[in-house]
Amino acid sequence: MKKIFLSLMIIASSLVSCSDVLDKTPLDIISDEAVWNDEALIEAYLVQCYFHMSYFGNESGGNGWQGDGYFPAFVVNHVSDECLSQWRDWGEAMTGYNYKFGGLKIDGGLLDWWGYDPIRKINEFIEKVPESPLNQELKGTRVAEARFLRAFSYFAMVKRYGGIPLILKAQQLTDPEEELYPKRDTEEAVYNFIISETSEIANELSEEAGSGNLGRATKYAALALKSRAALYAASIAQFGKVQLDGVVGIPAEKAKDFYQISYEASKEIINSGKFALYNQDADKVTNFKNIFLVKNNSEVIFAKRHDSSNGLITGGNGWAVDFFQCPRPQGWNRGNLDGPYLELVEEFEHIDGTSGKLNRSEVENGLWTMDKLWGKKDPRFFATIYTQETPWKGSYVDYHNGLLLPDGTIMTKDSYDGVLCTGDQDLEGTCFGVMKYLDESHDNMAGTESAWATSSQDFLLFRYAETLLNLAEAAYELGKKGEALDAINQIRERAGIAPLKEISQDKIRHERKVELAFEGHRYWDVRRWRTATTELSRSFSGLRYILDYSSYTDDEKKYKLEILDNIDGSVSAPLFKEENYYLPITLSRTSSNPNMVENPGYK
C-alpha cells in the first residue's frame, strides 16, 4: 500500500483523541512511511479499523443510510420473531420484508458483510506496528486491539456464512495464485481461530480501557467474544449438520469441548469481580432502562461509543435510535420503526413467575384497563416495550383506533362529543414500540439531515447479563444444572420477578429472549439452535385498542381489544428456509474466485 487515505469524518469519529492528526498536511493523502513512523497517525489508522468493524444489523461499514447508525442498526430485529418494520415504504425495510418471506436468494444482500477489506487494513496494521517507533508496551497493546478487531470480524462472517478463508496477512497482487484465490476454511477452523486469538490477546490487552480510552478492546472484551463464539460453535455442533466436508457445520462430538470453552471464558469474567448486574435504581423499570442509558456502568464489558454531535451523514458519531424508534410526535410524523409482535409481549412473564400469555378469546371479550391487562408484567416489559398509555414526555402514548359508543357501535373517524376516535400513533402496526435505548429527553422533532442520528447512547456489544446467560446455557449442556439455575436467577432477581425453582433448556432460551430483546441477538440465536425454520416460519400478531367512550368520560379509560392476526400483511406466513441457516456466498464472489464453493441450497 503506497498511500493511505484517512478521511476527516473517520478521524472526527475516533474513539481516542486524534487532534494531533489534524495538524498534518496534507490531510487526505498520507504516505505509508509517514503513517508507520508517527504515533498519532498510527492511532488514527487503528481508529479507522474500529470504525469499520461489524456492529449492527446488516453490519455494513461506511456512512449514509447503509451506515451503522441508521437502518442497519434495526434490520436484524425485523427479520427475527421480535418485530416487524413499520416503515415499509423505505427500501431497506422492504428488503427485510421480502427476506422474511423466503426471499433470500443466491445474490444475497440483506445482512451481508464480507469483511476482507477491513481485515486487510487490520492485517497491515498487525504487520507494520511492531516495526514502528512506539514503545514496546504500547505496540503490544495496539496490536492486540487489532487482533481483537480481526477476530470480531471473522466472527461476524462465520456466523453468516460458515467457513470462510482465513487470511492472516495483508495480501499483495504479487502473491501466489492460491493465496489470491483462497479456498474456504472449515467452519470449525474459523471458530478455533477466534478462540485461539482471543485466548492469546486477553493478557496483552488492558484490563480496563480507562476514561480516556473508553471504547477500546480490553481483556474482558476478548473473553466476552470468546464466550459468545464458543457458545455459537457448540450449538452448531450439537444441533447442526456437517456439509461440504466441514466447510459448513461442526462435528457433533466437538460440542462438549466448545461448551467447556464458553463456560470457562464466562467464569473468568464473572470471577474477575470487575463487572456486576446494574442495580442502582429502586424502581425496577427505571433500573432496566438505565442499563442502556448510563454510560460505562457496571454491566458494560464493551460498547460502541456514541456522542450527540451531528449525525453520521454529516460526519458525527451519533446514531438514529431515538429518531427512528420514538413514539410520536416525531419530525417526520413517523417514529415507531420497530413494531414488536404480540407474541414477544406475551413472552414477558408476570412478576410472580406465571406465564404472560394471554387468553386470546377472553381478551377480545369485555373491557380492559391497561393496569388489568399489563400491570403485573415483568418490569423488563415496560423498560423494553411501549404501548397504550405508556408515559412519554409529560403525556402518554396513544394507539387507540376506534371509539366504542354507548350503543355498542364503533366509530373510527373524527370525534364523538369531543373525544377523538383515533390516537396520535401509527395505527397500521402492532400497537407496540421499542422502549429499550430510548432517551426521553432527546429532541425528535428536528427534521434536518444532521439531526437524524444524534443519539448519544452507547450500544452495548457485550454486557454482563449476556455473560451470565452464556454461562447458564453452557453449564446446562455440561450437566451443571445448579450453576445454570443460579445464573438465570441472578438475572431474574435484578429484573424483579420470581426466581425459577428448576431449570431447563427452554427456560434458559426464554430468559435470553426476554433479557436481550432488541439487542441484535435473537436472529442469530435461533439460527445457531437450528430452530429458525420453526420459530421464524409462522405468522405473528398485533393488537388493536378501541377506546370505550363511557369509561373515558368516567375518567377510567377502558378498551375493547382486537387481536390482529397475520400482522405482517401477506397472504402467506413468514418463511425461513433450511438453506438460510447460512447466507449465500453469492454469485459475484464465487464467479470471481473459482476456489470459492457456494453454500448448500443456493442455485
Secondary structure by P-SEA (a helix, b strand, c coil): ccbbbbbaaaaaaccccccccccccccccccaaaaaacaaaaaaaaaaaaaaccccccccccccccccccccccccccccccccccccccaaaaaaaaaaaccccccccccccccaaaaaaaaaaaaccccccccaaaaaaaaaaaaaaaaaaaaaaaacccccccccccccccccccccccccccaaaaaaaaaaaaaaacccccccccccccccccaaaaaaaaaaaaaaaaaaaacccccccccccccccaaaaaaaaaaaaaaaaaaccccccccccccaaaaaaaccccccccccccccccccccccccccccccccccccccccccccccccccccccccccccccccccccccccccccccccccccccccaaaaacccccccccccbbbbcccccccccccccccccccccccccccccccccccccccccccccccccccccccccccccccccaaaaaaaaaaaaaaacaaaaaaaaaaaaaaaabbbbbccccaaaaaaaaaaaacccccaaaaaaaacccccccccccbbbbbbbcaaaaaacbbbbbcccccccccccccbbbccccccccccaaaaaaccccccccccc
